[in-house]
Amino acid sequence: MTAQPVLINGKWRASSGADSFQATNPATKEQLSEVYPVSPWSEIEEALTAAATAFKTVRSFSGSRFADFLEAYAAEIELRIDEIVEAAHQETAYPISPRLKDGEMVRTLDQLRQAANSARSETWTLPTIDTKTNIRSMLGPIGPVAVFGPNNFPLAFNSISGGDFAAAIAAGNPVIAKGHSSHPRTTQLFAEAAQNACETTGMPDGFIQLIYRTSHEDGAKLVSHPLLGASGYTGSRHAGLVLKEAADKGGNPIYLELSSINPVFILPGALTERSAEIVDEFSASCLMGTGQFCTNPGLVVVKAGEQAESFIAAVAEKFSNAPAGTLLGEGVERSLRAGIVAIQRTGAHIVTGNQPVDGDRCCYANTLLRATGKSFLEDPAGHQSEAFGNASLIVVAETDEEMLRIAEHLEGNLTGCIYSATDNSDDALYDKIGEELLQHVGRLLNDKMPTGVAVSRAMNHGGPYPATGHPGFTAVGIPASLRRFGTLDCYDNVREHRLPTALQNNNPHDDLYRDIDGTMTIDDIA
């Protein structure tokens, strides 16, 4: 069968690669009909050259040009919603409604349009002006960006439609999208819409490009290439660290989202007050989407006692009675089993689950494990092995001090949550654990489970290693997410007419706040 074309330098064309692959429907374990190429290095290098050439053209564009593209792209996607979500459904087994069409697609369109607004207003650029020295600086585009999308969000984190893509484009950079092998048809449809938007908004050839798969060696060469400005990656820790090592050697920034177990501390007063409610919230959060969220609660810490035992028993009943969802693929199923085994090796034992349930699809039983606080502290790393999917570990601590020590031994996570009593009886313990937990997470939650990430200006979808590769940046939250793909441009005594408009004396936007001599203002410079 003929392989599908790649998008290189503004043209859909046959790949020069000899190798190919097919996606699999996880609900049936059957290969889908379309065949996709593995791009050789010569093709990747051609894409890099085209992106670098496109950057020479677009780096002088105003933010409104990139906003026009993003808005046109969102409109093109809207014309293809049914086709895109059907492809994503076939490739991931996620339900069309409400997951794909009513949830993830809505978010995808919203973040593209939010990024367009930020590009047009230039709020992400942080213009700073020192009138005494006539030194002026702002963030500008960094250059071509390679985006590696994950398997678990085929729309909202897709390499050619997701948050990293939107941020890189809004910051003024061409994008080379490296599709995920789990959903190539979905990515191809997005790319067709993106290319149409490029043509209608006058973007140069090479502004948006798509390759579906590379060898591991060529992926490392891509992120370290001198023509590349930066990379964004969401996926497994092992693969991400290989890319980071290569990018670091090449001197290129790479922004990684790697893994997170998202600890939840349920304090004694909260269990006494509303245990049944928390059981429902935790079970729903852990099993939603078959647990295939980067913010899935994979570790719960409770204090020993009758309330803890009742809580564990109620959660186990929920897990046992809930149907096992479909996992994204056989690789995810194998990885989930391996993660459960790794946790068991620490001395944790199974409360429920841990067995295959349906050989005709990719799935595994909803699995709950438990361990003692003592065993956790003897092997913190082992207890924090990621079991990506519908599984979680409950750690039972004997004392308040043991709960605090568990918090002290946590790896970096995207989120951390504390449930406490509404009558403030848990406040003394909360203050200790909360202060410690904040050092290990990017987002601290109270009295709500972490699943789900709002596209909010204030959102931090990041955190200390190994949650991400850099604790100071977020993959979600506009305009902050754009700043990963910017470089600080500084102008010293440059004549005003040669400056970007955002640094000239007259403010080009009514709502653009600029730091002028230490004061944030929208005023012009007199």
HUCORJO-V711396 format. One record per residue. N is the residue number from 1. PHI is phi in degrees with one decimal (NA if undefined). D_LAST is the distance of its C-alpha to the last C-alpha in whole Angstrom. Layout:
BEGIN
N:PHI:D_LAST ; N:PHI:D_LAST
END
This chain:
BEGIN
1:NA:68 ; 2:-76.7:65 ; 3:-74.7:61 ; 4:-66.6:58 ; 5:-77.0:56 ; 6:-100.2:52 ; 7:-107.2:49 ; 8:-129.1:48 ; 9:51.8:45 ; 10:82.4:45 ; 11:-131.7:49 ; 12:-82.1:52 ; 13:-152.7:54 ; 14:-65.5:58 ; 15:-72.3:57 ; 16:-88.3:59 ; 17:-76.2:60 ; 18:-89.4:63 ; 19:-94.6:63 ; 20:-148.3:62 ; 21:-152.7:62 ; 22:-132.2:62 ; 23:-80.6:61 ; 24:-123.0:63 ; 25:-80.7:63 ; 26:-64.6:64 ; 27:-75.8:65 ; 28:-127.8:68 ; 29:62.2:68 ; 30:-98.5:68 ; 31:-69.1:66 ; 32:-81.1:64 ; 33:-73.3:65 ; 34:-69.8:62 ; 35:-110.4:62 ; 36:-125.3:59 ; 37:-85.9:59 ; 38:-97.4:58 ; 39:-74.1:55 ; 40:-77.2:56 ; 41:-60.5:54 ; 42:-58.4:54 ; 43:-72.2:52 ; 44:-63.4:50 ; 45:-64.5:49 ; 46:-64.1:48 ; 47:-64.9:46 ; 48:-61.3:44 ; 49:-63.3:44 ; 50:-64.8:43 ; 51:-65.2:40 ; 52:-64.4:39 ; 53:-67.0:39 ; 54:-62.4:37 ; 55:-63.1:34 ; 56:-61.0:34 ; 57:-80.8:33 ; 58:-84.3:31 ; 59:-67.7:29 ; 60:-97.8:26 ; 61:-71.4:27 ; 62:-75.2:24 ; 63:-59.1:25 ; 64:-66.1:26 ; 65:-65.7:29 ; 66:-71.7:30 ; 67:-63.7:30 ; 68:-59.1:32 ; 69:-62.5:35 ; 70:-61.6:35 ; 71:-70.2:35 ; 72:-65.5:38 ; 73:-64.8:40 ; 74:-59.3:40 ; 75:-65.4:41 ; 76:-63.6:44 ; 77:-61.9:45 ; 78:-60.3:46 ; 79:-72.4:48 ; 80:-120.2:50 ; 81:-54.0:50 ; 82:-62.0:54 ; 83:-66.7:54 ; 84:-67.8:52 ; 85:-69.5:53 ; 86:-65.4:57 ; 87:-63.1:56 ; 88:-63.9:55 ; 89:-61.6:58 ; 90:-64.7:60 ; 91:-89.0:58 ; 92:-122.6:58 ; 93:68.1:60 ; 94:-65.5:57 ; 95:-67.0:58 ; 96:-59.8:56 ; 97:-130.5:56 ; 98:-93.5:54 ; 99:-61.7:53 ; 100:-84.7:52 ; 101:-72.3:51 ; 102:-92.3:50 ; 103:-112.3:48 ; 104:-66.6:47 ; 105:-65.6:46 ; 106:-60.3:44 ; 107:-64.1:42 ; 108:-59.0:42 ; 109:-64.8:40 ; 110:-63.5:38 ; 111:-72.0:37 ; 112:-62.7:36 ; 113:-76.1:34 ; 114:-62.4:32 ; 115:-64.0:31 ; 116:-61.6:30 ; 117:-61.5:28 ; 118:-68.7:26 ; 119:-63.3:26 ; 120:-69.4:25 ; 121:-83.5:22 ; 122:62.5:21 ; 123:-64.9:22 ; 124:-74.3:24 ; 125:-82.4:22 ; 126:51.0:20 ; 127:-61.6:17 ; 128:-133.6:16 ; 129:-131.3:13 ; 130:-111.2:13 ; 131:-70.3:10 ; 132:-66.1:13 ; 133:-95.5:16 ; 134:56.4:14 ; 135:-106.4:16 ; 136:-135.6:16 ; 137:-144.2:18 ; 138:-164.8:20 ; 139:-78.9:23 ; 140:-131.1:25 ; 141:-64.7:29 ; 142:-92.3:31 ; 143:125.1:34 ; 144:-53.6:37 ; 145:-120.5:38 ; 146:-96.3:42 ; 147:-117.9:43 ; 148:-109.9:46 ; 149:-89.6:47 ; 150:-90.3:49 ; 151:-86.6:53 ; 152:-89.6:52 ; 153:-131.9:49 ; 154:-68.9:50 ; 155:-112.3:47 ; 156:-74.7:44 ; 157:-122.2:44 ; 158:-58.1:46 ; 159:-64.8:45 ; 160:-122.8:43 ; 161:-147.2:42 ; 162:-85.9:42 ; 163:-63.1:39 ; 164:-62.6:38 ; 165:-60.0:38 ; 166:-60.0:36 ; 167:-66.8:33 ; 168:-63.5:34 ; 169:-67.2:33 ; 170:-61.1:30 ; 171:-80.3:29 ; 172:96.5:30 ; 173:-113.2:33 ; 174:-64.5:36 ; 175:-125.9:39 ; 176:-104.2:43 ; 177:-89.8:45 ; 178:-103.0:48 ; 179:-64.9:50 ; 180:-93.4:52 ; 181:-64.8:56 ; 182:-75.6:57 ; 183:-141.4:55 ; 184:-68.1:54 ; 185:-66.4:55 ; 186:-57.1:52 ; 187:-65.7:50 ; 188:-61.3:51 ; 189:-63.8:51 ; 190:-59.4:47 ; 191:-64.1:47 ; 192:-62.6:48 ; 193:-65.9:45 ; 194:-65.5:43 ; 195:-66.0:44 ; 196:-59.7:44 ; 197:-65.7:40 ; 198:-58.3:39 ; 199:-69.1:41 ; 200:-75.1:40 ; 201:-106.8:36 ; 202:73.0:37 ; 203:-79.5:36 ; 204:-72.5:38 ; 205:-56.4:42 ; 206:87.5:42 ; 207:-70.5:39 ; 208:-125.0:41 ; 209:-137.3:45 ; 210:-136.8:47 ; 211:-124.2:50 ; 212:-91.4:53 ; 213:-157.2:54 ; 214:-132.5:54 ; 215:-71.4:57 ; 216:-60.9:55 ; 217:-64.8:55 ; 218:-72.9:53 ; 219:-61.7:51 ; 220:-65.6:50 ; 221:-65.2:50 ; 222:-62.8:47 ; 223:-70.0:45 ; 224:-101.2:45 ; 225:-68.9:45 ; 226:-65.5:42 ; 227:-81.1:41 ; 228:-89.4:40 ; 229:-83.0:37 ; 230:-166.8:38 ; 231:-134.8:40 ; 232:-123.8:41 ; 233:-135.2:44 ; 234:-130.0:46 ; 235:167.9:50 ; 236:-70.3:53 ; 237:-63.3:52 ; 238:-60.0:54 ; 239:-64.9:53 ; 240:-63.5:49 ; 241:-70.7:50 ; 242:-63.2:52 ; 243:-66.4:49 ; 244:-62.6:46 ; 245:-60.2:49 ; 246:-67.2:48 ; 247:-62.9:45 ; 248:-61.8:44 ; 249:-63.7:46 ; 250:-84.3:44 ; 251:77.9:41 ; 252:-102.7:40 ; 253:-68.5:38 ; 254:-138.4:41 ; 255:-109.0:40 ; 256:-113.2:43 ; 257:-116.4:45 ; 258:-111.2:48 ; 259:-163.2:50 ; 260:-164.3:50 ; 261:-103.9:53 ; 262:52.2:51 ; 263:-63.1:53 ; 264:-124.9:53 ; 265:-102.4:55 ; 266:-108.9:57 ; 267:-77.0:57 ; 268:-55.5:60 ; 269:-63.4:59 ; 270:-67.3:58 ; 271:-64.0:61 ; 272:-64.8:63 ; 273:-77.6:61 ; 274:-152.0:60 ; 275:-58.5:62 ; 276:-61.4:63 ; 277:-64.2:60 ; 278:-69.5:58 ; 279:-55.8:61 ; 280:-62.6:60 ; 281:-64.8:56 ; 282:-65.9:57 ; 283:-62.1:60 ; 284:-63.5:58 ; 285:-66.3:55 ; 286:-68.9:57 ; 287:-95.3:59 ; 288:-57.8:56 ; 289:60.2:56 ; 290:56.2:59 ; 291:71.9:57 ; 292:-93.9:55 ; 293:-119.4:51 ; 294:-67.5:49 ; 295:-105.8:49 ; 296:-65.8:53 ; 297:-74.8:54 ; 298:-96.5:56 ; 299:-144.5:57 ; 300:-123.6:58 ; 301:-117.0:59 ; 302:-129.1:61 ; 303:-96.7:63 ; 304:-56.4:67 ; 305:150.8:69 ; 306:-60.5:70 ; 307:-63.2:67 ; 308:-64.8:66 ; 309:-65.4:69 ; 310:-64.9:69 ; 311:-61.7:65 ; 312:-62.4:67 ; 313:-63.8:70 ; 314:-69.1:68 ; 315:-63.7:65 ; 316:-58.7:68 ; 317:-64.7:70 ; 318:-61.3:66 ; 319:-61.9:66 ; 320:-67.0:70 ; 321:-82.6:70 ; 322:-77.1:67 ; 323:-66.2:67 ; 324:-77.9:66 ; 325:-75.3:63 ; 326:-87.4:63 ; 327:-82.8:61 ; 328:-72.1:59 ; 329:175.6:62 ; 330:-64.2:65 ; 331:-63.7:62 ; 332:-66.4:61 ; 333:-62.8:64 ; 334:-62.9:65 ; 335:-65.0:62 ; 336:-62.3:62 ; 337:-60.3:66 ; 338:-63.8:65 ; 339:-65.4:63 ; 340:-64.2:65 ; 341:-61.5:68 ; 342:-62.2:65 ; 343:-67.9:65 ; 344:-60.3:68 ; 345:-62.9:69 ; 346:-80.6:67 ; 347:110.8:70 ; 348:-65.7:68 ; 349:-128.2:71 ; 350:-78.5:70 ; 351:-91.7:70 ; 352:-156.6:71 ; 353:92.2:70 ; 354:62.7:70 ; 355:-158.6:72 ; 356:-64.1:72 ; 357:-127.2:72 ; 358:-157.6:72 ; 359:-72.8:73 ; 360:-86.6:72 ; 361:-143.4:68 ; 362:-83.7:66 ; 363:-161.1:66 ; 364:-152.9:67 ; 365:-61.3:68 ; 366:-58.1:66 ; 367:-122.5:66 ; 368:-120.8:66 ; 369:-116.6:66 ; 370:-138.5:66 ; 371:-148.2:66 ; 372:-90.7:67 ; 373:-60.8:64 ; 374:-61.4:66 ; 375:-67.7:66 ; 376:-59.0:63 ; 377:-69.7:62 ; 378:-76.3:65 ; 379:-147.8:63 ; 380:-59.8:59 ; 381:-63.7:59 ; 382:-63.7:62 ; 383:-68.9:61 ; 384:-100.4:58 ; 385:-59.1:59 ; 386:-80.2:57 ; 387:-110.2:60 ; 388:-72.8:57 ; 389:144.3:59 ; 390:-86.1:61 ; 391:-150.0:62 ; 392:-156.6:60 ; 393:-115.7:62 ; 394:-104.7:62 ; 395:-105.8:62 ; 396:-103.7:64 ; 397:-91.1:63 ; 398:-81.3:66 ; 399:-139.0:64 ; 400:-59.4:60 ; 401:-61.4:60 ; 402:-67.4:61 ; 403:-60.5:58 ; 404:-64.2:56 ; 405:-65.1:57 ; 406:-61.6:57 ; 407:-59.3:53 ; 408:-66.6:53 ; 409:-102.7:55 ; 410:-77.3:53 ; 411:-74.5:51 ; 412:-69.3:47 ; 413:-136.2:47 ; 414:-66.5:45 ; 415:-137.1:46 ; 416:-146.6:48 ; 417:-130.9:49 ; 418:-129.3:51 ; 419:-97.1:53 ; 420:-138.0:53 ; 421:-67.0:55 ; 422:-74.0:54 ; 423:-87.7:55 ; 424:70.1:53 ; 425:-68.9:57 ; 426:-93.5:55 ; 427:-60.6:52 ; 428:-62.9:53 ; 429:-71.7:54 ; 430:-57.4:51 ; 431:-57.7:49 ; 432:-71.6:51 ; 433:-70.2:51 ; 434:-61.1:47 ; 435:-62.1:46 ; 436:-72.2:48 ; 437:-61.3:48 ; 438:-59.7:44 ; 439:-76.3:44 ; 440:-115.7:46 ; 441:-137.0:44 ; 442:-87.4:41 ; 443:-139.1:41 ; 444:-100.5:43 ; 445:-110.7:45 ; 446:-119.9:47 ; 447:57.5:50 ; 448:-156.8:50 ; 449:-77.5:51 ; 450:-83.5:48 ; 451:-60.7:49 ; 452:102.9:46 ; 453:-134.2:43 ; 454:-71.2:40 ; 455:-83.2:37 ; 456:-116.1:35 ; 457:-57.6:31 ; 458:-93.2:33 ; 459:-69.5:36 ; 460:-116.8:37 ; 461:-106.7:40 ; 462:-159.6:40 ; 463:155.7:42 ; 464:-66.1:43 ; 465:-59.5:46 ; 466:-94.4:48 ; 467:-61.2:46 ; 468:-140.0:44 ; 469:-87.8:43 ; 470:-154.2:40 ; 471:-76.5:39 ; 472:-96.7:35 ; 473:-133.5:35 ; 474:-122.9:36 ; 475:-89.1:38 ; 476:-132.9:37 ; 477:119.7:34 ; 478:-102.7:31 ; 479:-95.3:28 ; 480:-58.7:30 ; 481:-64.9:33 ; 482:-67.5:30 ; 483:-69.2:29 ; 484:-63.4:33 ; 485:-108.7:32 ; 486:-121.9:29 ; 487:-126.4:28 ; 488:-82.3:25 ; 489:-96.6:23 ; 490:-119.4:21 ; 491:-121.4:19 ; 492:-110.4:19 ; 493:60.9:17 ; 494:-80.0:18 ; 495:-59.8:16 ; 496:-58.7:13 ; 497:-69.4:16 ; 498:-94.0:18 ; 499:-83.2:17 ; 500:-57.0:18 ; 501:-58.6:16 ; 502:-68.2:15 ; 503:-106.2:13 ; 504:-76.2:11 ; 505:-59.3:7 ; 506:-88.8:8 ; 507:-67.6:11 ; 508:-76.8:14 ; 509:-130.4:16 ; 510:-69.4:16 ; 511:-119.9:18 ; 512:-90.1:17 ; 513:-81.3:16 ; 514:-122.9:14 ; 515:-83.4:15 ; 516:-112.8:11 ; 517:53.5:13 ; 518:87.6:16 ; 519:-118.4:14 ; 520:-79.3:15 ; 521:-152.0:13 ; 522:-101.6:12 ; 523:-73.0:9 ; 524:-74.1:6 ; 525:-90.2:4 ; 526:-65.7:0
END
